Amino acid sequence: MVAKKDRVGETYPTNKYGIVRIERYVNCEDVDIVFLDTGYRANYSMVQIMSGVVKDRLQPSVYGVGILGVDSNCYQDNAYTHWRSMLERCFSEKVNKRLRAYNDVSVSDNFKYYSSFKEWCNKQVGFGNEGWQLDKDIIMKGSRVYSEETCCFVPHEINNLLNKQTCGESRDLPVGVCYDKGRKKFVAKLSMKSITKNLGRFETCEEAFLAYKQAKEAYIKEVAELYKDQIDIRVYEALMSYEVDIND
């Protein structure tokens, strides 16, 4: 049997996290180690240490960028669900192939640390509300970064409110506009609460888009007023001042 004092200072390779060194040895089930790469300290059994299955929670282990930190109960947190989903959208190869809109979306350095993200969440209006979602581009239109400055929590209805609306197969036409070949007219359509409203037929593409723009902006303001007392003031102000662009 190896003496307690002889174990202290021993180093072992891990499967994914470099080298660990034993700092304190009580018995084979109670061993303190330090990961040499990050300085993270943890307690494991000798079986786990020698088999290399120990885990450095200061290494980016979630989708190659997310750092869990020392919160061992994080998996039960609402914040963890949002955090992992955010990283999945941005850094999962499988998701990127399916959702190409996220191919160039990034995450701030602070948000890569779960502890920082959780701390931010706990200060946000609407965090923890059932069905509310993390959004990155309402407060700052066109944002391609999940960060403390750009993110907020909003109801599902608001999160989908600013999604680009294509009209049938007319992807080369402005948002909200399609072409009626039979009548040789441009048609403006607006989706509201899963219902598509026909705004009329027009001689030109520009006229159809203008009709869509006016209706869409009015609808956005209507929804903003509906949720005014529930959402972050920054979200309310962004919605009230939102201008529909031809490429939205």
C-alpha positions in Angstrom: 0.0 0.0 0.0 1.3 3.5 -0.9 1.6 5.8 2.1 -0.4 9.0 2.2 2.6 11.2 2.1 4.0 9.4 -0.9 0.8 10.1 -2.9 1.1 13.9 -2.5 2.8 15.4 -5.5 2.1 12.5 -7.9 1.0 13.6 -11.3 -1.4 11.8 -13.7 -2.5 12.4 -17.3 -6.3 12.9 -17.9 -8.3 11.9 -20.9 -9.1 15.5 -22.0 -7.7 18.0 -19.5 -4.0 17.7 -19.3 -2.1 16.8 -16.2 -3.3 16.7 -12.6 -1.3 16.7 -9.4 -2.3 15.2 -6.1 -2.4 18.0 -3.4 -4.0 16.1 -0.5 -4.5 12.4 0.1 -6.8 11.1 2.8 -7.6 7.7 1.4 -8.3 6.2 -2.0 -11.8 7.7 -2.0 -10.8 11.2 -0.8 -8.1 12.8 -2.9 -7.7 16.5 -3.7 -6.1 17.3 -7.1 -5.1 20.4 -9.0 -5.2 20.7 -12.8 -1.9 22.1 -13.9 -3.2 24.0 -16.9 -5.8 26.1 -15.1 -5.2 25.7 -11.4 -8.7 24.3 -10.9 -9.0 22.1 -7.7 -11.3 19.2 -7.2 -11.8 16.1 -5.2 -11.9 12.6 -6.8 -11.2 9.0 -6.0 -7.9 7.4 -7.0 -9.8 5.1 -9.5 -11.1 8.2 -11.3 -7.8 9.9 -11.2 -5.8 6.9 -12.6 -8.4 6.3 -15.3 -8.2 9.9 -16.4 -12.0 10.6 -16.2 -11.6 13.7 -14.0 -13.0 17.0 -15.3 -11.5 20.4 -15.3 -14.4 22.8 -15.0 -12.3 25.8 -16.0 -11.6 24.4 -19.4 -14.0 25.2 -22.3 -15.9 21.9 -22.4 -19.3 22.9 -23.7 -19.2 23.0 -27.5 -15.5 23.8 -27.3 -16.0 27.3 -25.9 -18.3 27.2 -22.8 -16.7 27.1 -19.4 -18.8 25.6 -16.6 -16.8 26.8 -13.6 -17.3 25.5 -10.1 -21.1 25.5 -9.9 -21.6 21.7 -9.7 -25.4 22.1 -9.6 -25.7 24.2 -12.7 -27.5 21.5 -14.8 -30.7 22.2 -12.8 -30.7 25.9 -13.4 -32.9 27.8 -15.9 -29.9 29.9 -16.7 -27.9 26.8 -17.8 -30.7 25.8 -20.2 -30.5 29.2 -21.9 -26.7 29.2 -21.8 -26.2 25.8 -23.4 -28.9 26.5 -26.1 -27.1 29.8 -26.9 -23.7 28.0 -27.3 -25.4 25.2 -29.3 -26.9 27.7 -31.8 -23.5 29.4 -32.3 -21.0 26.5 -32.1 -22.7 23.2 -32.8 -21.7 22.1 -36.3 -24.9 20.1 -36.6 -27.0 23.1 -35.8 -25.0 25.4 -38.0 -25.7 23.1 -41.0 -29.5 23.3 -40.3 -29.7 26.9 -39.1 -27.4 28.8 -41.4 -28.5 32.2 -40.0 -26.3 31.4 -37.0 -23.1 30.6 -38.9 -21.5 34.0 -38.2 -23.1 34.6 -34.8 -20.7 34.8 -31.8 -20.7 35.1 -28.0 -19.0 37.6 -25.9 -16.0 36.5 -23.7 -18.0 36.9 -20.5 -20.9 34.9 -21.8 -18.6 32.0 -22.4 -18.3 31.6 -18.6 -21.5 30.1 -17.2 -21.0 31.9 -13.9 -20.9 35.3 -15.7 -23.9 34.5 -17.8 -25.9 33.3 -14.8 -25.1 36.4 -12.8 -26.3 38.5 -15.8 -29.5 36.5 -16.1 -30.5 37.1 -12.5 -30.5 40.8 -13.1 -32.7 40.7 -16.3 -36.4 41.6 -16.6 -38.3 38.5 -17.6 -35.7 36.0 -16.7 -37.4 32.8 -15.4 -40.8 33.6 -17.0 -42.3 30.6 -18.6 -41.9 30.6 -22.3 -39.6 33.6 -22.5 -36.6 33.4 -24.7 -33.1 34.9 -25.0 -32.8 37.4 -27.8 -29.7 39.1 -29.2 -31.0 41.6 -31.8 -34.0 43.5 -30.6 -32.2 46.0 -28.4 -29.5 46.4 -31.1 -31.0 45.7 -34.5 -28.9 43.4 -36.6 -26.6 42.3 -33.8 -24.7 39.1 -34.5 -23.3 38.8 -30.9 -24.8 37.4 -27.8 -23.5 39.8 -25.1 -24.5 41.7 -21.9 -25.2 44.8 -24.0 -27.3 43.2 -26.8 -29.3 40.4 -25.1 -32.6 40.4 -23.3 -35.5 38.1 -22.4 -38.7 38.4 -24.3 -42.0 36.4 -24.7 -42.1 34.0 -27.7 -44.5 36.4 -29.5 -42.0 39.2 -29.4 -39.0 37.0 -30.3 -40.8 35.9 -33.5 -42.2 39.4 -34.2 -39.1 40.6 -36.1 -38.4 37.5 -38.1 -38.0 37.9 -41.8 -41.2 37.1 -43.6 -40.9 35.7 -47.1 -44.0 35.6 -49.2 -44.3 32.2 -50.9 -41.3 31.5 -53.1 -40.6 35.1 -53.9 -37.2 35.3 -52.2 -35.9 37.8 -54.6 -38.6 40.3 -53.7 -38.6 42.6 -50.6 -39.8 41.3 -47.3 -43.6 40.8 -47.1 -44.0 41.0 -50.9 -44.8 38.4 -53.5 -46.0 38.4 -57.1 -49.4 37.2 -58.4 -48.6 35.9 -61.8 -52.2 35.4 -62.7 -53.2 39.0 -62.1 -49.8 40.4 -62.7 -49.8 42.3 -59.5 -47.5 42.6 -56.5 -49.1 41.4 -53.2 -48.3 42.5 -49.7 -48.9 40.1 -46.9 -48.4 40.3 -43.1 -48.3 37.4 -40.6 -49.9 38.2 -37.3 -50.2 35.5 -34.6 -49.9 32.7 -37.1 -52.5 34.3 -39.3 -51.5 35.8 -42.7 -53.3 39.0 -43.6 -53.5 40.1 -47.3 -52.8 43.8 -47.4 -53.8 44.2 -51.1 -52.5 44.0 -54.6 -50.3 46.8 -56.2 -48.9 47.8 -59.5 -45.3 48.1 -58.3 -43.1 46.2 -55.9 -42.3 49.5 -54.1 -46.0 50.2 -53.4 -46.5 46.7 -52.0 -43.5 46.9 -49.8 -44.6 50.3 -48.4 -48.0 48.8 -47.5 -46.2 46.0 -45.7 -43.8 48.3 -44.0 -46.6 50.6 -42.6 -48.7 47.6 -41.4 -45.7 45.8 -39.9 -44.5 48.8 -38.0 -48.0 49.5 -36.7 -48.3 45.9 -35.6 -44.9 45.9 -33.8 -46.1 49.0 -31.8 -49.3 47.3 -31.0 -47.5 44.3 -29.5 -45.0 46.5 -27.7 -47.9 48.3 -26.0 -49.5 45.0 -25.0 -46.3 43.9 -23.2 -45.1 47.3 -22.1 -45.5 46.6 -18.3 -43.7 43.2 -18.6 -40.7 43.8 -20.8 -37.4 45.6 -20.3 -37.8 49.3 -21.1 -35.0 48.9 -23.6 -37.0 46.3 -25.5 -40.1 48.5 -25.4 -38.2 51.5 -26.8 -36.5 49.5 -29.5 -39.9 48.1 -30.7 -41.6 51.5 -30.7 -38.8 53.0 -32.8 -38.3 50.0 -35.0 -38.2 50.7 -38.8 -38.8 47.9 -41.3 -36.0 47.7 -43.9 -36.5 46.3 -47.3 -34.1 43.5 -46.4 -35.6 42.6 -43.0 
